[in-house]
């Protein structure tokens, strides 16, 4: 009796896995086709492929379309509103690269008014998703007291350290700089 139950569970898992692979297949194929077209400088074909993958819910394709819009590859010039729309769609699916780029758009005031608070919120989401660049930007924001973060050298140092541990070399260099220039301030704040 138990072997039948275990066997049916295994069969069910195999069927679910096959369905997920089939569902992911078309989006993945479109993503790969878009990447190939982009490498061959066939922008229209890349956009079409990425849009099909995005319609299938692929966050990577959404991110790619956002990046293309931001870099002016969809029109003659950068389209920050379109970029933020695509980034927001990818970010809603948990894509840390899209969350990071949304943070940058808000920090730099591209497409809307500069807003450090919103930028720091997107950087926090991206950092929690593993973005070393977002960790680095948060460290700078804590170092300078920008956005929703208050000046806090201890937290700045923690974010620089996390960025460095995630392989962001600039984070290691900045961590060393913070350690040298704010030793006394860090001592009193802790």
Buried (B, 14 or more C-beta within 10 A) or exposed (E): EEEEEEEEEEEEEEEEEEEEEEEBEBBBBBBEBBBEBBEEEBEEBBBBBBBBBBEBEBBBBBBBBBBBBBEEBBEEEBBBEBBBBBBBBBBEEEBBBBBBBBBBBBBEEBBEEEBBEBBBBBBBBBBEBEBBBBBBBBBBBBBEEBBEBEBBBBBBBBBBBBBBEBEBEBBBEBBEEBBEEBEEEBEEEE
